[in-house]
């Protein structure tokens, strides 16, 4: 795009993307990982995060979320967090361990 960038090829763990509703949904039975829709990162100066209606979803390089702690205090496996629309509270997705993964191990 002229502004921002697209991210594609991520996998969702602990949830699935409901394209029809445009938000996070519960995983289907026996479905561990699902493809995530393309994410458009759009820079906005001094933007404040919304109070509700989104889940601040972490992105990890691999399924092994643990890594050595870097000087930032985050795991070296951690990439960034993105806001994903949802109609459930953030704690709902945190309890399920919902995260985006760059590469599956298998």
TACORMO-V533095 format. One line per field, one symbol per residue. ss: DSSP state (H for helix, E for strand, - for the rest). phi: phi as a letter, one per 30 degrees, with the letter a starting at -180 (. if undefined). psi: psi as a letter, one per 40 degrees, with the letter a starting at -180 (. if undefined). A space follows every 50 residues. Layout:
ss = ???
phi = ???
psi = ???
This chain:
ss = ----EEE---EEE--EEE----EEE-------EEE---EEE--------- ---EEEEEEEEE------E-----E--EEEEEEEE----HHHHHH---EE EEE---
phi = .dbiacbbjdccciabccdddiadbdddeicdbbdcddccdbdbdhdcdd daibcdcdccdbddddaddcddjcddddcacbdcdaccdededdddidac bdbddc
psi = idhaiihieiihheaihhddefiiiiiihfhdiihiihhhhhhhhfhhii dieihghihididhdiaihaeeeiieehciiihhiieiiddddddefhih hdhie.
